């Protein structure tokens, strides 16, 4: 067994003590990130809102990309139509 020092100290904890330490650690981590974890229902609502916001942004990006492609296709189609019409008018 290696000699005990600050780097390899072993401590026996009960399950309740370990759960308390873990809960405090998670609460501190949330607090440092600016998240108030004292009200779990409100926290769930906040995460739900963020999920909906992310999904909406993804949908909006898809719609925007589709609109841009359709605009380009419409412009090319219009240019071809006008060009063909002018070509037919000059031929008559």
C-alpha positions in Angstrom: 0.0 0.0 0.0 1.4 3.4 -0.9 2.1 5.9 1.9 -0.8 8.3 2.6 -0.4 11.9 1.6 -2.6 14.7 0.2 -2.8 13.0 -3.2 -3.9 9.6 -2.2 -6.0 9.9 1.0 -8.8 7.4 1.2 -12.1 8.3 3.0 -15.0 6.1 3.9 -18.4 7.7 3.2 -21.9 6.5 3.7 -24.3 6.6 0.7 -26.2 9.6 2.2 -22.9 11.5 2.7 -21.8 10.8 -0.8 -25.2 11.9 -2.2 -25.1 15.1 -0.2 -21.6 15.9 -1.5 -22.7 15.1 -5.1 -25.8 17.3 -4.8 -23.8 20.3 -3.4 -21.2 19.9 -6.2 -23.9 19.9 -8.9 -25.6 22.9 -7.3 -22.3 24.8 -7.3 -21.6 23.9 -10.9 -25.1 25.2 -11.9 -24.6 28.3 -9.9 -21.3 29.0 -11.5 -22.9 28.7 -14.9 -25.6 31.2 -13.9 -28.4 28.7 -13.4 -30.6 28.8 -10.3 -31.2 25.2 -9.5 -33.2 25.8 -6.3 -36.5 25.3 -8.1 -36.3 22.1 -10.3 -39.6 22.8 -12.0 -38.6 26.2 -13.2 -35.2 24.8 -14.2 -37.0 22.2 -16.4 -39.1 24.9 -17.9 -36.0 26.9 -18.7 -34.3 23.9 -20.4 -37.5 23.2 -22.3 -37.6 26.8 -23.5 -34.0 26.5 -24.7 -34.7 23.3 -26.5 -37.7 24.9 -28.3 -35.6 27.9 -29.2 -32.9 25.7 -30.6 -35.4 23.7 -32.6 -37.1 26.9 -33.9 -33.7 28.3 -35.0 -32.9 25.1 -36.8 -36.3 25.2 -38.6 -35.8 28.9 -39.5 -32.4 28.1 -40.9 -33.9 25.4 -43.1 -36.7 27.6 -44.3 -34.2 30.5 -45.0 -32.0 28.2 -47.0 -34.9 26.9 -49.0 -36.2 30.4 -49.7 -32.7 31.5 -50.9 -32.5 28.5 -53.3 -36.0 29.2 -54.6 -35.1 32.8 -55.2 -32.0 31.9 -57.2 -34.0 29.3 -59.2 -36.8 31.9 -59.8 -34.3 34.5 -61.0 -32.6 32.1 -63.4 -36.0 30.9 -64.7 -37.2 34.5 -65.2 -34.0 35.4 -67.0 -34.4 32.4 -69.3 -38.1 33.2 -70.0 -37.3 36.9 -70.7 -34.4 35.9 -72.9 -36.4 33.4 -74.9 -39.3 35.8 -75.3 -36.9 38.5 -76.7 -35.4 35.9 -79.0 -38.8 35.0 -80.3 -39.9 38.6 -80.7 -36.7 39.5 -82.8 -37.3 36.5 -85.0 -40.8 37.6 -86.0 
